[in-house]
């Protein structure tokens, strides 16, 4: 198990290294000079050149790459070109919005999807199953920003229960902050829940056909007990895989959702940074997302071993 | 009054009739054998008693268990009966246990559910039950997971689950079909003891007449969902009044007719020095009739295996130390002449299949060499193996799993043709396929069909057609008939024998079933823990086994003649 973890960790670090080269190189190729952008179109060539030197943009690719990597490793992410504040501060401030948002929607989607999946699997082939799966089909097909607009219209404009957008900050108190995150979290969660419910259902239906389910029934356990005690845990492996993959989509989804709801999160930050050629911010945020996803995948692998004893030995 | 009474049980699933007017009764302490071929409705009968039928099954008739009308009982009532008064053991021990729960949890679960015992008491009772089925605490603590146990051990756990609450009725559905003969004998004995201890009724379902004859007081023979004959086991099987009973009995003892049985053994059971004391060779060339024609004597053997060994990486016990390798095949040497038919027998896990894979060049041996037609095939790259592969084909056990379901029979059978030097054209290919199909008794028109359109026996014919299309010199068959019903098995054995006669194909038959070895091979090699411990002529080794391993196999193998004789004797 330990050697397995070390191996996974090693491959995670390698992925991170490769990602850093790719991210750096791609942004290098993209047109647009940050110094020129910061100073505006009327700036003199000399001023732009001076700023380039100040920002270190005149140095070679490798020098800047290693300088950047060294900075990342010592948690010095550099200064944002446009905001003129340390990137780290910027990221922590924005992550305080995006991370709770992602976690809430992950929890929401799981809380919706698993019961729906179990419900449908237990009634497979009947009307309730057909209905649940049709609804989830709709959820998969419809993009999350459409949900977002619908939710804003119903709950903010019409019922006036929650704000339509913006974020008061955590200092404004837990409840107002959470209230601002509810709609975006639901909008993010619904399409995810739809996918997850389908996966849960099909994994369960497959497990319910296994021999050991019959053994459990032959012990005298009622159908429902068998479903929860024997089938669900066995169906968890594919569900966990999808859950891990979904986290990446959730993070990507925040870019759109945060823009729809005017939330000052990482997604909005990266969107603005790209617009303003704030390369250092883009690079740092992308690396952070890559690292998060690697960690999540490691956790998913670990949870496999927790769920399935067979993987503990083989690993 | 009988413990279990089934009257006029009829059943259909989605409109397809499965059972028709089945009658069966079973008393306490009695063993009833329910025999029939696959699809005859044996398992459905068992599941009807448990009322664990598919949702779209429609049942009529009456099943009464201890006075309870099973078909009319409420679901709660059935839950109370299942696992408490009626236990059930299933065919496939590898999949019958939940892989994520410990064996202790799985045995204790039913106990807790029915008796409302607390965890400690239930665990203690589960422990006693596991001890009883032969899984002692030191080696098999309650915290073991199913994947840490072998098939036979898992079947013991399933029996422990079924018998934990001393049921009045135990239904065992093919409980030993998936295990080797030695284990089969042990499990049958365990079941017999449990019957005697608790005066339990046992409904034993099997397609193996010999097994049922050894175990059952009475027998019911099913075919196509109808009872053909029922009565005392010994009298029913010795009289064979019903034509189907006779057919079944004959099929299970079937020996294919073979024109030329090879009178001599080319099989030199050469063994390494350290094995010689333990191993016995019954058929060295000197003791056998010297009927070797000069031409044949000088020809090199078709296959020569020399001091072959295979190690697999063992399980790691420490982070720092390298795991000790597990030796699957240990210093095996033998040779096989052209056109000969040799059986490789042994218990599951003895290394038979590993040896076969090395001969087929699907796996590299750790040491030793294999020569085919005088050419070394070990340590060669894939392209230079082509001609060897052309002359060496394989038939696997499972006729269901070895085909791509989305391909036509033509494509499947033609697959090995790419090994030929000149790629045959479309017309030629069809001709070859239709010839191969004809050879195995199928029609050329079957070419356009897909595997699912065929029965198990027909599919095995297709895989034989695929094996012989390149006109190989050697066919390695890994348990080729053990998944088939007795009558189909008899036909497939005939087919193998006929191909041996007509095409002169040599066979290496891998099997744990001695009847199969006896039916179709001239010589036998007995394998145990990676080594060949005995070789000789099949008939001789199977009647006078000399090594421990061979003796164990022969003694455990159920034999219909012997079993009937024993039953008759018991009844006077």
Interface residues (C-beta under 8 A of the other chain):
Chain A: X2 X3 X210 X211 X212 X214 X215 X216 X217 X218 X219 X220 X221 X222 X229 X230 X233 X234 X307 X308 X309 X310 X313
Chain B: X50 X52 X75 X76 X79 X80 X81 X82 X83 X84 X87 X88 X90 X92 X95 X96 X97 X98 X99 X100 X101 X106 X109 X110 X113 X114 X145 X147 X148 X158 X161 X162 X315 X316 X319
